[in-house]
Amino acid sequence: MGSVTHGESGLPIQPLYDGSALEGFDAEAKLGTPGRYPFTRGVYPSMYTGRPWTMRQYAGFGTAKESNERYHELVSAGTGGLSVAFDLPTQMGYDSDEAIARGEVGKVGVAIDSIEDMRTLFHGLPMDKVSTSMTINAPASTLLLLYQLVAAEQGIAGHQLTGTIQNDVLKEYIARGTYIYPPKQSLRLISDIFGYCRTEIPRWNTISISGYHMAEAGATPVQEIAFTLANAKEYVRTAIAAGLDVDDFAPRLSFFFVARTTLLEEIAKFRAARRIWARIMRDEFKAKNPKSQMLRFHTQTAGVQLTAQQPEVNLVRVALQGLGAVLGGTQSLHTNSYDEAIALPTQKAARLALRTQQVIAYETDVTSTVDPFAGSYVMESMTDDIEAAALELIRAVEDRGGAVAAIEQGFQKSEIEKSAYRIALEIDNQERTVVGVNKFVLDEEEPYEPLRVDPQIEIDQCERLEALRRERDNDGVERALDALRAAAGSTGNVLIPMREALRLRATVGEVSHALRDVWGLYVPVDTF
């Protein structure tokens, strides 16, 4: 018999599980039936036996025109949902012609400066039929309003739009860094988005509470779900404090997780997360609507596990990660392209990534039955272990005053950094194998020609901004921005004046600066 090993969370994995592992296991309480509390087996009764998950491809690079062409290719290839990547200046609320944006325009995603760029981005796409996910946080309200305005130009009403904005600022303070305003003001903006979408865009998922980026920073599976759910509790409290009823907004909450190559631990993680969230919403927040208790989530395969060495091996990693997400019950999935560890994906690589999902959906039998691992000695044991460890970590956050207070104390960031260091040491010491990196290496790597971003993109984007400011009604824009500042300094919903400013062709940077004028910037305190 082999020895006990440990998963990425540090929890033991026994070489053999038998009936003793589930002694006293209450299947009715722990599992129930699919589509019903506690949703361990999935949020819908039939899961994929009726239709597969939404297959998203995350795309966005260079100009809005180039990204639009890629979206048309993806829709033609069978993608049911689009997932938009924005460049760093857009994510930080800066225009392409600002000094701080120099050298970053169009590099890690598409540059969106105004309604004109958004119009180009979605030209010719059926916005009432394609579900769109936007990976945007601090300026999420701005990009969502631009999307709504462009849809309205196509004659599409807000209630016809479906999709998700990430809008999860708390994880930015923990792991990613694209925050703008202080936490309190960021939470105010999020509650304004909840209130606005309730009446204006009722089918939109107003937040995608993300563990993915924490995992990319080094969080273990346990830390990923614990810190994500602790952040979610903070968002729920904020919305309730703003006067919203929990069952009015909670059904539109969604989550975003990673899928690693550690298949069994990942499946157990997803099942445990559903069970924990259902209990939190029912028992702590007294949510009555079953949809408020459902943890619906999007999954992306683990970019952090992709290697620049022997990049074709990433095709195998992504297939396994995608399989884990499906067996874990994801509602939508993005599979990374094999070349993303080197540069933005080529067209061929992006198509192969989508084909990976299609093979899982249509050539395997994993969609033939709901939650095929239910009742497994190993799976139920691992699910229980991860649940217990995650609950302990959530309590540690609550003991520090909740997610925001813990962020200000540096707790989550410190815990993730410790885990990242442990994993890095294990790889360096060859205690953890990474194929092509510390074992099974090649003496000489084959050449690879990555997709490169043309520096002309930044020049062209700046010229378009100059023309925009020359042609628009600048007095009208300034009055609209003043109205936005007034709303930010009061208790009014800021999205109403923000929408008018954007309609008049105010830029993303101008809107963000107007809020900066009132709310200020967040400057982290070094706690180490």
Sequence and secondary structure as in RCSB ss.txt:
>XXXX:A:sequence
MGSVTHGESGLPIQPLYDGSALEGFDAEAKLGTPGRYPFTRGVYPSMYTGRPWTMRQYAGFGTAKESNERYHELV
SAGTGGLSVAFDLPTQMGYDSDEAIARGEVGKVGVAIDSIEDMRTLFHGLPMDKVSTSMTINAPASTLLLLYQLV
AAEQGIAGHQLTGTIQNDVLKEYIARGTYIYPPKQSLRLISDIFGYCRTEIPRWNTISISGYHMAEAGATPVQEI
AFTLANAKEYVRTAIAAGLDVDDFAPRLSFFFVARTTLLEEIAKFRAARRIWARIMRDEFKAKNPKSQMLRFHTQ
TAGVQLTAQQPEVNLVRVALQGLGAVLGGTQSLHTNSYDEAIALPTQKAARLALRTQQVIAYETDVTSTVDPFAG
SYVMESMTDDIEAAALELIRAVEDRGGAVAAIEQGFQKSEIEKSAYRIALEIDNQERTVVGVNKFVLDEEEPYEP
LRVDPQIEIDQCERLEALRRERDNDGVERALDALRAAAGSTGNVLIPMREALRLRATVGEVSHALRDVWGLYVPV
DTF
>XXXX:A:secstr
    EE TTS EE S   GGGGTT  HHHHT  TTSTT TT SSSSGGGTS  EEEEEE  BSHHHHHHHHHHHH
HTT SEEEEEB HHHHTT  TTSGGGTTTTTSSSB   SHHHHHHHTTTS TTTSEEEEE  TTHHHHHHHHHHH
HHHTT  GGG  EEE    HHIIIII    S HHHHHHHHHHHHHHHHHHSTTEE EEEESHHHHHTT  HHHHH
HHHHHHHHHHHHHHHHTT  HHHHGGGEEEEEEE S HHHHHHHHHHHHHHHHHIIIIIS   SHHHH   EEEE
E GGG  SSSTTHHHHHHHHHHHHHHHTT SEEE   TTTTTSB  HHHHHHHHHHHHHHHHHSSTTSSS TTTT
 HHHHHHHHHHHHHHHHHHHHHHHTTSHHHHHHTTHHHHHHHHHHHHHHHHHHTTSS  BTTTBS  SS      
B   THHHHHHHHHHHHHHHHS HHHHHHHHHHHHHHHTSSS THHHHHHHHHTT  HHHHHHHHHHHH      
   
